[in-house]
Amino acid sequence: MRKKLGLVVIVTFSCIVLLIPYLAYDFYNQFLNTYGVTDTQMGWLLTIYGASAVPSYFIGGWVADIFNPKKLVIASCALTGLVAFGVAVSSSYTMLAILFFLFGITAITLNWSAYLKIIKMLGDEDEQGRLFAMSDIAYAALSLGLQYIVLAIITWALADNPNGFKAAYIIYGALAIIVGVVVHFAIPNMSYEKEGKGIKEDLRLMGHAVKLPITWYLSFFTLGYFLIRSNITYLNPYLTDAFEISIPFAQAFSAAIRTGILMIFSPIGGTLRDKGHTASSMINKLSIGCIIFSVVLMLIPQGRPYVIWVMLAAILLLACNAMMSNFLYTLVTTAKVPNLYVGSVFGIASAIGYSSDLYLYTICGHYLDTMGNAGYKVVWFVGVIGGLLMFAMGHAIKKTYGFEPLDEEEAH
């Protein structure tokens, strides 16, 4: 198991390709100053990336069932690294738009479902929770560590260089290529059931995935999960706008709980899953927790005396949410989905689950602009919707698959 967990860490580091497009978001002001773009133009860059990325989740699942996932991950690291170098040397907004569109292809189509499939193939059924929990830990550590390192470099070492922020893309791009080389040598060559046997058969794989009930249960579970994960980003402005908390403290607290709670509670949820706690019962209980704490955030009065209760409710909400993160990946094992088209299932579920990026921030921003601080009640109500979606999927999983995993033939 220790060897398998080590391999999970290595392949998870390939997810640096998922972090690169969001450098513009993580270092928002630095990006604006370096490239001389407006807030509106920045928004369009992220929208262009989203327009490419969302369908890429769907296509990437199919691609992961056609080609060897290890080769796809290596190609993703190399190509995304090269696109990052392109951003570093770009001086044209049109070129930036093209490169951000390419990120959706190199970082999502070639990586996401393939990376998930590799982890699934690394372990047996009773190891899936721990393997994916280790992936969450490695991803969170990679994200947080690189952000602080790059922030230190561009703040101090390159403080006097007007183009110093471009070093971030060079650093991330170089690391992506290095990780791709490490994956090539460290990840074993797994026996693979299929590798491009014709377009007709490839389309048939997608047809099999579409027919599986678990594909749609996982899709809407993922959507509910990420409605909460994405929505909690508004905790930062909520603390400053409604509770008069300083901007540095609000940023530090929000970042810490988003990353720290996932690192702590994701392994707990994965371990409980591997110890025999059924998916449906865990999802139902933890979803109720998400609903309750989202309602609490809606009802707590605004004002500095109540800030501690908001912070506590946010921590508990994210804890319940994080304990279910392993089900984003292990429900395919619960349903005995064959490796032959598990990538297609992940692709469909990811496309639907991450589609919230196309509308969530626009909706929440509209209510905050028109209602002021009262609009945060609508923001937190989105969390209630996410909890209800997950609860409904937990009930559906129990009804369709029971408490114990079905035989492969029954799962079909």
Beta strands, then each sheet from edge to edge (+ up, - down):
end
